[in-house]
């Protein structure tokens, strides 16, 4: 199958590689000529046989909206656009309507996996019609983790459902990371515990709190014992805020997610928090998010950030 891919940052480039490794042809476009397969968006479209499928992997908001508008000018009836970025779900219906006026299909796809997705596969949450989703399934199968399709992929509902599911996923992620961070801080505060890293590592197998996030926390401690090189200054990419807004709209008591979001706000004030150092380290481990000082200046990163 052929795929056009717009956006070849760290995550987009890794996705291109994984799709190609599955035997598909990818024509990638990025404004940076050193990573792009073609010179222009129009060249990318011209390099695909109709009916075309184009995946958009650019930052959410105006960059995605402007890319969709450009694609609407270049694509034809019968083509299909997939927004795989972290767009707010309320952008999906306008994008779908804009493309639909020209007979172009639209799928929104929430993608999780960060800088590790190339090796482990990506968790995919999609919204769209049955026909459009089925048409794009070879690409979804190439990107998702190996094994049962239901473990790592869901057609969550109509247009907008994929990004809504990913938004809630990231809200849950906020709460999980902060719980691990608080556990880490409590362990470090107790003199009886002489091996904090070993304690956390012991939790990674056989216990009810084991998870990939916990494994990443242990990895972060091995790389920087005591988090001496990291600030507790923790940013947020927006999806936690959107989740809290939705909880308010639906009158759902999202106590943990809200508290985790507000704790990130507190981290930007003049105080120190081992728990938030752990959260910052986790964001760096799974998504390549830059570690920052109190002024928000980058002090190191593992790759181009994926959104959380």
N, C-alpha and C positions, 0 to 999 in steps of 0.2 A: 504494500500500500504506500502511496505517496502522502507526505504531509508537509505543509508550509509551517514554519515555526518563526514567529516574530518575537525577538528578545532572547539574546544568547549570553545573559549574565551567568553567574556560577550555576544557578539552578537550571536555567534554560539550556545551557551548554551540556550539563550532565544528562538532562532529559533527551537531548538530541542523540547523545552517545548511546543511551540505553535503548532508544527506539531503533537506531541503526543496528545495534547488536542483535535486535530481534528480527532483522531482515528487511526492515522497511526503508524506503528512501525519504530522506529529509532534506528540504531546501530551506536553509535558515537565513533570516535577515536580521541584522543588527546595525545600528548607526556606526558602530566601530568597525571599520573595514578589516581590521586584523583578525576578527573572529567571524565575520559574515561570509556566507557562501555567494552572495550576490551584492550588487552595488546599491540597489533600490528596492523598495517594497513592490513596485511595479514589475521589476525583474523577477522577484520571487514568484509572483502570481503567474507571470508568463512562463516560468519554468515548471509549472504544474499542469497536469492534464485535467480537463474538466470531466466530471464535476469535482471540484477541489475541496480539500479540508485544510483549514488554517488554524493553528493553535497560537493564541496570543499569550505571551509570558512576560509582561512588562509591569512596572509598578501600578498600583491601583489608583483610581481617581482620574484626573485629567489625562495622564499618559495612556491609560487603557481606553478611555472614551475617545480620544483623538485617533488612536489606532483603529478602533472599530469604525469611526467615520471614514477614515482613509480606505479601509478595506471595502466599505460599502460602495466606494467609487470605482474600485478596481475589480471586484468580484462580480460574478454573474448569477442569474437565477439557477438554483440547484446546488450552489456551493454551500459550505458549512463552516461557521466560525466557532471555535471553542475558546472561551476566556478561562485560562488556567491560573490567573493571578488571584490576589486576595481582594478582589473588588467587593464593595459592600453590596449585599444582595438587592438593595433597592435600585442599583444601576442596571441590573440584568434585564428587567422588563423594557426599559427605554432602548437598550442596546438591541434586544430581540425585535422590537417593533421597527427600529430604524432599518435593520437588515431585512426584516420580513417584508417591508414595502417593495423590495427588489427581489423577493423570492429566495432570499438567502437564509439558511437555517442558523440556529444559535443554541449553544450548550454552555452552561456555566459549570466549571469544575473546580471544586476546592481540592487543593493538593497539599499533602503533608508528607514530610520526609526529610526536608532540609538538605544539608550537604551530604547526607548519608544515603539519599535515595538512589543514587547511581548503583550502589552495591546492593542495597536491601530492598529496593522497590519503593514506590510511593503509595500512600493511602489516598484513595480517590473518592470524592463525593460529588456526584453530578446531578444537574437539573436540566431537563429538556424533554422533548417528545420521545416516545418509544422508538420511532423510526430513526431519528437523528442519533440517539444513543447507540442503537444497534449498528448503525453505519460506522460510527467511530470506535466500535468495540475492539478492533484489532490494535488500535493505538493504546486504548486503556489497558488491554491485556499485556502489552509490551511494558507499560510503565508500572503496573501494580506488582506487589510482591508475588513470588511464586506460590503455587498451591491453589486451594479452593478460591474461586473468584469472589465469593462472599466475604472472605477474610482479607479485607483491604480495598474493596470496591463496593459502592452502593449507588444505584439509581434512586436518589432520595425523593424525587418528585418532579414537578414541572419546572420550567425556567425560574431560577431564583433559589430553588431548593438546595442546590449544591453549595453555593456560597453561604447560604444560611446555616447549613450543617457544619461547614468549616468554621464559621464564626463561633458557633457554640463549642465546637471542638477546641478552639483556641482559648475560649473563656474557661473551660474545664482545665486546660493546660496551665493557665495562670494559677488556679487553686492548687493543683497538684504540686507545681514547682514550689509554691510558697510553703506548703505543708512540709515538704522535704527540707526546705531552708530552715524552717523553725525547728524541725527535729535535729538538724545539724547544729544549730546554735545551742540547743539545750544539751546536747552531748558534750559540746566544747565547754559548757559552763560547769559541768560536774567533775570534780577532781577524781571521783572513782573511775571514770572512763579514761583510760590511758591510751587507748587506740581508737580514735574516732573514725578514721578511714576504714580500719578493719571491721568496726561495728557496722558501718554502712554497707561494706562489701558483704558481710554475712547476711544482710537483709536481701541481697540480690538473688538468692537461690532458696526456693522452698517456702518462703514466707508470703503472707497475704499482701504485703506492701511492695513486693518485687515489681520492677518495671524497667523499661529501657531508660527512662529519665533517671531512675536511681543509679543505673549502671553508668550513665553519663556524669552524674555527680561524683561518683567514686573516681572516674577517669579524671575529672577536673581537679580533684584533690591530689591525685597522684602527680599531675603536671605542676600544681602549685599548692603544696601543703600549707594549710592554714589560710589560703587565699591572700597571701601577703602582697601579691602583685596586682590585685584587682580591687576596684572600687565597688561600693554597694549601690552606686548610681545606676538605676535601672530604667530604661526607656520602655515605651509601649508602642506597638505599631498600629493601634486603633481597634483591633477586633475585640479586645477585652471590653473596651468602652461600648462598642456596639452591642455586645452581649448583655451588658448591664442595662443599656437602654431598652433592649427587647424584653428583659426581665421586668422592667418597670411597665412597659406597654402591656404585657400579658399578666401583670400582677403576680409574677412568680418570685418567691423569696430566694433570690440568689445570694445568700449571705456570704458564702465562701469566696465566690468569684468576685463579688464587690469588694470584700476586704482585701483580696490579693491585688486588685487593681489600685485601691487606695494606698496600699503599702508601697507600690511602685512610685506613686506620687510623693509619698513621704521620703523615699530614698533620695530624692533630688534636693532635700533640705539639708541643713548642716547637722548631720548626725551620722553615726556609724552603725551598721547592722550586719552581723555575720550571716543572718538569714538571707538578707538581700544580696550579700556577696555570693551566696550559694545560688540564688536565682539568676543573678547576672552571669555567673559561670556556666549555668545550665543553658542559658540562651546562646552563649558563645559556643558551647559544645554541639548542640543539635542543629543550630541554624547558622552558625558563623557570624552571629551578631557581634558588632564591635564592642569591646569592653571600654568603658569610659571613666574619666575622672569626674569630680564633682561639678566641673564646668561643662560636662558633656563632651569633652575632647576625647577622641579615640586613642586608646593605649594598646591596641592590638586586636586582631580578629583572625578567624580561621578560614574565612571565605566570604563571598558576597552573601549578605543576609537573605534568608528566606523569612517570610513573615511569620510571626507567632501571635 
